[in-house]
C-alpha cells in the first residue's frame, strides 16, 4: 500500500513542479514528511542547501506534544535560520504532500517566524 501512496505523491509532485519557480531572491522551502519525523530545507536555485531543520535534531527532543506541534517547532526553527542568512522570501515546495496537518502547521509557523510565501 505504501508503494501506491508514494507513487501518488510523486505524481502530484511532478504535476505541481511547474508552478514552483525558485529564483535567486526566492529560494525553495522544501518539506519532507515521514511517518515519524518532518524535515525542512531552504534550497537555492543551484540545488544547494542553505540551511535545514528537522524534528530529529538534539534540541527538538525537549519539545513535548503531538507530531503537529513538533512540525510547528521545525517551522519556527527554519524561519530563524533563514533570517540569519538574510532570506525572507521563499517559494513553498510541499513536495507532493497535501497541504494540511503537519505540512500546514510547519508552513504557518514559518510564516509567523518571518518567512514570506
C-alpha positions in Angstrom: 0.0 0.0 0.0 2.8 2.4 0.8 4.2 2.0 -2.7 0.9 3.2 -4.1 0.9 6.2 -1.8 4.5 7.2 -2.7 3.7 6.8 -6.4 0.7 9.1 -6.0 2.8 11.7 -4.1 5.4 11.7 -6.8 2.8 12.1 -9.5 1.4 15.1 -7.6 5.0 16.4 -7.1 5.6 16.3 -10.9 2.3 18.0 -11.7 3.0 20.8 -9.2 6.7 21.2 -10.1 5.9 23.7 -12.9 4.3 26.1 -10.5 7.3 26.2 -8.2 9.7 28.6 -9.8 12.6 29.5 -7.4 14.9 32.5 -8.1 18.0 33.9 -6.6 15.8 36.2 -4.4 13.3 33.5 -3.6 14.8 30.0 -2.8 12.6 27.0 -2.2 11.4 25.9 1.2 11.3 22.1 0.7 9.3 20.0 3.2 9.6 16.2 3.6 7.3 14.3 6.0 7.9 10.7 7.1 5.6 8.7 9.4 7.5 9.8 12.5 9.7 12.8 11.5 9.5 16.1 9.5 12.3 17.8 7.7 12.6 21.3 6.1 15.3 22.8 3.9 16.0 26.1 2.2 17.4 25.2 -1.2 18.8 27.8 -3.7 18.4 27.9 -7.4 21.5 25.7 -7.9 20.0 23.0 -5.7 22.5 23.8 -2.9 21.0 23.5 0.7 21.4 26.8 2.5 20.0 25.6 5.8 17.9 22.9 7.2 15.8 21.9 10.3 14.3 18.7 11.3 12.5 17.0 14.2 15.5 14.8 14.7 17.8 17.5 16.0 19.0 17.2 19.6 17.3 20.3 20.9 14.0 19.1 19.5 13.8 16.2 21.9 12.8 18.7 24.7 9.6 19.5 22.7 6.7 17.5 24.0 3.4 17.0 22.3 1.9 15.7 19.0 3.7 15.5 15.7 1.8 18.6 14.6 3.3 20.6 17.5 6.7 19.3 16.6 6.2 20.3 12.9 5.4 23.9 14.1 8.6 24.0 16.1 10.5 22.9 13.0 8.8 25.7 11.1 9.9 28.3 13.6 13.4 26.9 13.6 13.8 27.0 9.8 12.4 30.6 9.8 15.0 31.6 12.4 17.9 30.0 10.4 16.7 31.6 7.2 16.5 35.0 8.8 20.1 34.6 10.0 21.1 34.0 6.4 19.2 37.1 5.2 16.4 35.1 3.4 13.0 36.5 4.0 11.1 35.4 0.9 10.8 31.8 -0.2 8.8 29.6 -2.5 7.0 26.8 -0.6 7.6 23.3 -2.0 5.2 20.9 -0.3 6.9 18.0 -2.2 3.6 16.4 -3.3 2.2 16.2 0.2 -1.3 17.6 0.9 -1.4 21.0 2.5 -3.0 20.1 5.8 -1.9 18.7 9.1 1.8 18.7 9.7 2.7 20.4 6.5 0.2 23.3 7.2 1.4 23.5 10.8 5.1 23.9 9.6 4.1 26.5 6.9 2.1 28.6 9.4 4.9 28.6 11.9 7.4 29.6 9.3 5.2 32.5 8.3 4.9 33.5 11.9 8.7 33.3 12.1 9.1 35.9 9.4 9.2 34.0 6.1 7.0 35.2 3.3 5.5 32.8 0.8 
